[in-house]
Amino acid sequence: MARKLIAGNWKMNLLRDEGTALARDLALRLARTVDPAFDLLICPPATIIAPIAAAVAGSGLLVGGQDCHSAPSGAHTGDIAARMLADLGCSHVIVGHSERRQDHGEIDLMVAEKARAAQAEGMVAIICIGETEAERNAGRAPQICSRQIAGSLPRGATAENTVIAYEPIWAIGTGRTPTAAEVADTHAHIRAMLAVHVPAEAAGIRILYGGSVKPSNAAELLSLANVDGALVGGASLKADDFWAIAQAIAK
């Protein structure tokens, strides 16, 4: 199994100077770490990817995008193509985040097309899935995850070009976290679904947990079977907190 991946989704936060300072801080900590047990990724807003990628080039700190369009170019005002992100130095792209699915009406097919576009440009697609609170309470979380994996996973998905991020929507930014047993059960189900759709690659595809991940719960979450890292929101905006989450892997 590959090293765990700790990914920070900065969402619509930070301007150039503060974002670059945060990235440099993380890059310096990473450079001082001998043989880290994790890969560290930050996904800034598109407006500051270029200066951040330049500031941390060669440091080992990975830089990614928060979304991409499925087309390589064209009349898509306000969108950004996967090839544009790759051109800036991005190694990963988040696709299908619940905030994109809910706020912009993205459906599984659109997510699969975006993931395919990212992979075609040599980047890793971080495909997000997860259920709402109502779906969880109705006992439908497994069915929702199964449907989203079936619809959002593009053909040609491999352990090298695909990461799955499970984010229960009701836990994002709320401070609420599923129990360890709930996370373990859901991640085991996701692994089983990957075995159905990409049997030769299922064991190697990293599955991240996301949803109110913080230093106080990171060690427990990252120790669970089939939890291969974390997709971190608010805590990734503070160097000490984000670094503490990554360091929790060794505990």
C-alpha positions as CSV (number, residue, x, y, z in Angstrom):
1,M,0.0,0.0,0.0
2,A,1.2,3.5,-0.9
3,R,2.0,6.1,1.8
4,K,-0.9,7.9,3.2
5,L,-2.0,11.1,1.5
6,I,-2.9,14.2,3.6
7,A,-4.6,16.7,1.3
8,G,-5.7,20.2,2.3
9,N,-8.7,21.7,0.5
10,W,-8.4,25.5,1.1
11,K,-11.7,26.1,-0.7
12,M,-12.4,29.9,-1.3
13,N,-9.9,31.1,1.2
14,L,-6.6,33.1,1.4
15,L,-5.1,35.6,-0.9
16,R,-1.7,35.4,-2.6
17,D,0.7,36.6,0.2
18,E,-1.0,34.6,3.0
19,G,-1.4,31.5,0.9
20,T,2.2,31.6,-0.3
21,A,3.4,32.1,3.3
22,L,1.4,29.1,4.5
23,A,2.7,26.9,1.6
24,R,6.3,27.9,2.3
25,D,5.8,27.1,6.0
26,L,4.5,23.6,5.1
27,A,7.3,23.0,2.5
28,L,9.9,23.9,5.1
29,R,8.5,21.5,7.7
30,L,8.4,18.8,5.0
31,A,12.0,19.4,4.0
32,R,13.1,19.0,7.6
33,T,11.3,15.6,7.9
34,V,13.5,12.6,7.2
35,D,11.6,10.0,5.1
36,P,8.0,11.2,5.9
37,A,5.4,8.5,6.2
38,F,2.9,10.5,4.1
39,D,2.4,12.6,0.9
40,L,1.4,16.2,1.6
41,L,-0.9,18.0,-0.8
42,I,-2.4,21.5,-0.8
43,C,-5.3,22.6,-3.1
44,P,-5.4,26.4,-3.1
45,P,-7.9,28.6,-5.0
46,A,-7.1,28.7,-8.7
47,T,-6.1,32.4,-8.4
48,I,-3.0,31.6,-6.3
49,I,-1.9,28.2,-7.6
50,A,0.8,29.8,-9.8
51,P,2.7,31.7,-7.2
52,I,2.4,28.9,-4.7
53,A,3.6,26.2,-7.1
54,A,6.6,28.4,-7.9
55,A,7.3,29.0,-4.2
56,V,7.4,25.3,-3.3
57,A,8.8,23.8,-6.4
58,G,11.2,21.0,-5.6
59,S,10.2,20.8,-2.0
60,G,8.1,17.7,-2.1
61,L,5.0,19.5,-1.2
62,L,2.3,18.7,-3.8
63,V,0.0,21.3,-5.3
64,G,-3.5,20.6,-6.7
65,G,-6.6,22.2,-8.0
66,Q,-10.1,22.2,-6.5
67,D,-12.0,21.5,-9.7
68,C,-11.6,21.4,-13.4
69,H,-13.7,21.4,-16.6
70,S,-14.1,18.2,-18.6
71,A,-13.1,20.0,-21.9
72,P,-9.5,20.9,-22.8
73,S,-10.6,24.3,-24.0
74,G,-13.5,26.3,-25.3
75,A,-16.3,28.7,-24.6
76,H,-16.6,28.0,-20.8
77,T,-16.5,31.3,-19.1
78,G,-15.2,31.1,-15.6
79,D,-14.0,27.5,-15.8
80,I,-10.5,26.1,-15.8
81,A,-9.3,23.2,-17.9
82,A,-7.4,20.3,-16.4
83,R,-4.5,21.1,-18.8
84,M,-4.3,24.6,-17.4
85,L,-3.9,23.2,-13.9
86,A,-1.2,20.8,-15.1
87,D,0.5,23.7,-16.9
88,L,0.7,25.4,-13.5
89,G,2.4,22.4,-11.9
90,C,-0.6,20.7,-10.3
91,S,-0.3,17.0,-9.6
92,H,-3.9,16.4,-8.3
93,V,-7.4,17.7,-8.9
94,I,-10.4,17.4,-6.6
95,V,-13.6,16.5,-8.5
96,G,-17.1,15.9,-7.3
97,H,-16.8,17.6,-3.9
98,S,-20.2,17.7,-2.2
99,E,-20.1,21.5,-2.4
100,R,-19.8,21.2,-6.2
101,R,-22.5,18.5,-6.4
102,Q,-24.9,20.5,-4.2
103,D,-24.1,24.1,-5.1
104,H,-23.6,23.6,-8.8
105,G,-25.7,20.6,-9.6
106,E,-22.9,18.3,-10.6
107,I,-24.0,14.7,-11.2
108,D,-21.9,11.5,-11.3
109,L,-21.5,11.6,-15.1
110,M,-20.0,15.1,-14.9
111,V,-17.7,14.0,-12.2
112,A,-16.5,11.1,-14.2
113,E,-15.8,13.3,-17.2
114,K,-13.8,15.7,-15.1
115,A,-11.8,12.9,-13.5
116,R,-11.1,11.5,-17.0
117,A,-9.9,14.9,-18.1
118,A,-7.6,15.3,-15.1
119,Q,-6.1,11.8,-15.7
120,A,-5.6,12.5,-19.4
121,E,-3.3,15.4,-18.4
122,G,-1.2,13.2,-16.1
123,M,-2.8,14.3,-12.8
124,V,-4.4,12.3,-10.1
125,A,-8.2,12.7,-9.7
126,I,-9.5,12.9,-6.2
127,I,-13.1,11.7,-6.6
128,C,-15.3,12.8,-3.7
129,I,-18.3,10.8,-2.6
130,G,-20.6,10.9,0.5
131,E,-24.1,10.9,1.8
132,T,-26.3,13.5,3.4
133,E,-27.6,13.3,7.0
134,A,-31.0,12.3,5.8
135,E,-29.5,9.5,3.7
136,R,-27.4,8.3,6.6
137,N,-30.4,8.3,9.0
138,A,-32.4,6.3,6.4
139,G,-29.7,3.7,6.3
140,R,-28.9,4.5,2.7
141,A,-25.2,5.5,3.0
142,P,-23.9,2.3,1.4
143,Q,-26.3,2.6,-1.5
144,I,-25.3,6.3,-2.1
145,C,-21.6,5.5,-2.0
146,S,-22.1,2.5,-4.4
147,R,-24.0,4.7,-6.8
148,Q,-21.5,7.5,-6.7
149,I,-18.6,5.2,-7.2
150,A,-20.3,3.4,-10.1
151,G,-21.2,6.7,-11.8
152,S,-18.1,8.9,-11.0
153,L,-15.3,6.4,-11.6
154,P,-14.0,6.8,-15.1
155,R,-12.8,3.9,-17.2
156,G,-9.0,3.5,-16.9
157,A,-9.0,4.4,-13.2
158,T,-5.9,3.0,-11.6
159,A,-4.1,3.3,-8.2
160,E,-1.7,5.8,-9.9
161,N,-4.3,8.2,-11.2
162,T,-7.2,7.9,-8.8
163,V,-8.0,8.6,-5.2
164,I,-11.4,8.3,-3.5
165,A,-12.3,10.7,-0.8
166,Y,-15.3,9.8,1.4
167,E,-16.8,12.8,2.9
168,P,-20.1,12.4,4.8
169,I,-21.8,15.7,3.9
170,W,-23.3,16.1,7.3
171,A,-19.8,16.1,8.8
172,I,-18.2,18.7,6.6
173,G,-17.4,21.9,8.5
174,T,-19.8,21.0,11.3
175,G,-17.4,19.7,13.9
176,R,-19.4,16.4,13.8
177,T,-17.5,13.2,12.9
178,P,-18.8,9.7,12.3
179,T,-17.8,7.1,14.9
180,A,-14.6,5.1,14.1
181,A,-16.8,2.1,13.5
182,E,-19.0,4.0,11.0
183,V,-15.9,5.3,9.1
184,A,-14.3,1.8,9.1
185,D,-17.5,0.2,7.8
186,T,-18.0,2.7,5.0
187,H,-14.4,2.6,3.9
188,A,-14.6,-1.2,3.8
189,H,-17.7,-0.9,1.7
190,I,-15.9,1.5,-0.7
191,R,-13.0,-0.9,-1.0
192,A,-15.5,-3.7,-1.9
193,M,-17.1,-1.6,-4.5
194,L,-13.8,-0.7,-6.1
195,A,-13.1,-4.4,-6.2
196,V,-16.2,-4.8,-8.3
197,H,-15.5,-1.9,-10.7
198,V,-11.7,-2.0,-11.0
199,P,-10.7,-5.4,-9.5
200,A,-7.0,-5.3,-10.5
201,E,-6.5,-1.8,-9.0
202,A,-8.9,-1.8,-6.0
203,A,-6.3,-2.8,-3.3
204,G,-4.0,0.1,-4.3
205,I,-6.4,3.0,-4.7
206,R,-6.1,5.3,-1.7
207,I,-9.4,6.1,0.1
208,L,-9.3,9.3,2.1
209,Y,-11.6,10.3,4.9
210,G,-12.8,13.9,5.0
211,G,-15.2,15.7,7.3
212,S,-14.2,17.7,10.3
213,V,-10.7,16.1,10.5
214,K,-8.6,17.8,13.1
215,P,-5.5,17.1,15.2
216,S,-7.6,15.7,18.1
217,N,-9.2,13.0,16.0
218,A,-6.7,12.4,13.3
219,A,-4.7,9.6,14.9
220,E,-7.8,7.5,15.5
221,L,-9.2,8.0,12.0
222,L,-5.9,7.5,10.2
223,S,-5.3,4.2,12.1
224,L,-8.4,2.6,10.7
225,A,-8.3,-0.1,8.1
226,N,-8.8,1.2,4.5
227,V,-8.3,4.8,5.6
228,D,-5.4,5.8,3.5
229,G,-5.2,9.5,4.4
230,A,-7.4,12.5,4.9
231,L,-9.0,15.3,2.9
232,V,-8.8,18.3,5.3
233,G,-10.8,21.5,5.1
234,G,-10.7,24.2,7.7
235,A,-7.7,22.7,9.6
236,S,-5.6,22.9,6.5
237,L,-5.6,26.7,6.7
238,K,-3.5,26.6,9.8
239,A,0.0,25.2,9.4
240,D,0.3,23.8,12.9
241,D,-3.1,22.0,12.7
242,F,-2.5,20.6,9.2
243,W,1.0,19.5,10.1
244,A,-0.3,17.9,13.3
245,I,-2.8,15.8,11.3
246,A,0.0,14.6,9.0
247,Q,2.2,13.8,12.0
248,A,-0.6,11.8,13.6
249,I,0.1,9.0,11.1
250,A,3.2,8.0,13.1
251,K,1.4,7.8,16.4
